[in-house]
Amino acid sequence: MTKRRKTHTMNANKIMYRYRYGIVTRIVDGDGIFIADLEAGNEFEIRLLGIDAPEISQCKKLIQDERETHLPGDLLRQLGLLSKSHLANLLPIGTKVSYRFADKNNIDLYRRLGFVAVGQRKGYYREPLDDAVLMRLHLAGCA
């Protein structure tokens, strides 16, 4: 009697779920767009991973950025409008895009908190197959 080796198959539906397709419907600011999903038809906002563009309107975040950068709010708003214009040139309304939902471990959040990517583990996540990003935070005064 011969032993049968177990084979692992991937569910194609799970892989397709990770990558979706849509059309850009609106530019929010320098780091956000609205997309209409081509399959589902719903519209939603996507924040671009790893980008933190200046605000374009008066808000708490703009006041915080003024304090942290020591730059006047008017200049930050102008830079925010420039970044929005640049994004609109890169992704004009009507552009077809593919996108992917971030996992629970939102890399963008960690980067905004000061973490930096230091490596990658290929194929770390199995279903669906995906890589892990290794991140580190340097704490002042710690070895």
N, C-alpha and C positions, 0 to 999 in steps of 0.2 A: 504494500500500500504506500503510495507516495503522498507526501504532505503538500497541500496546496498553500501557496504563499498568498497572504492577504494583500489585496491591492486597494489603494486609496484613490478614489475618484473625487474630483471637485465638482460641486454643483454650479453649473454655468449661471444660474439665476442669481446666486450670491455675488458672483464676480460682477455681473452686469449692474447689480444694485449699487455697487460702489461708484461706478462712473456713470454720470447722467449727462444729458445734453439739453441745452436751452438756448434762448436768445436774450441778449442784453436788451432790457426795456427802459432802464433809467440809470444815470450815474448819480450816486448820492453825494459823494465827496471824493477825496483822493485815495480812499482805501475801502470803498464800498460801492456795490452795484446791485441793481435789481435784475433778476432773471426770470423769464417765463419758461418753466420746464416743458420741453417739447412733448413728452409722453403724458404727464399728468395735467398740464395746462395751468397749474397754479403758479402765481408769481411770489417771489420771496427775495429777501435781501441776503447777499453774500458779502462777508467781510474778507478782504484779501489777507491771506496768511503772511505774517511777518512784516506787515506794513502798518505804520502808525502815522498817518498824515495829519498835519495841523487841522484844527477845526475851522469851519468856514462861517460859523455864527457864534454869537456871544453865548457862552454856557459855562458851567462849572469846570469842565475839562480845559477850556481855553484859559480860564483864570489860573488853574493849576499849572498849565504849561507856561504861562507868563512867569509865575513864581520860580519854576524849576529851570527855565532856560534864560531868564533875565532879559527876554525880548518883549517888546511892546505887543499888545494884543492885535493892534492894527496890522503890524508886520506879519504876525502869525496867521491872521485871516487871509492876507494877500498870498502868503505861501500856500495856504490851504486851497485857495482858488486856483493857483497855478498847478497844484498837484491834481486837482479835479479836472482841469483842462487837459493835462497830460494824459490822465487815465481815459478821458473821453476820446482823445486821439488814438490811444492804443486799442480801446474797445468801443468803437462807435455804437450807438443804438442800432439794433438789428443784427449785430455780430453773433454768429453761431459759436457757442463755446461748449466745451466739455468741463465738467466739474466733479468734485468728489467731496463728500461729507467728511469732516474731521472726526476722529474717534473721540471717546470720552476725554482722553488726554489732549486737550486743546493746546497744541504747540504754540500758537500765537499768544495765548494767555501767558504761558511761561516766559516767552521772549519779552513781553511787555513788563514782566516782573523782574527782568534782569538775567534770566537763565540764558545760556548760550549752548548751541549744539556742539558736541564734542565727538560724536561718532554715530554709528548706525549698526544695527543688528539685522542683517538680511534675513527675510523670511521668518521673523520672530513670531508674528501673529499668523495663525493657521487658517481661520475661517472668518472672513476671506483672507487670503494670503496677503500679507503686508509687512513692511519693514518697521522696526522700532527705532526711534530717534533717541539717542542718549544725550542728556542735557545736564549742565552743571551750573551752580550758582556760587560765585565767590563772595564770601562774607568777610567784610573788612575786620581785621584783627584776629581772624581765625587762621590756623595753619592749614 
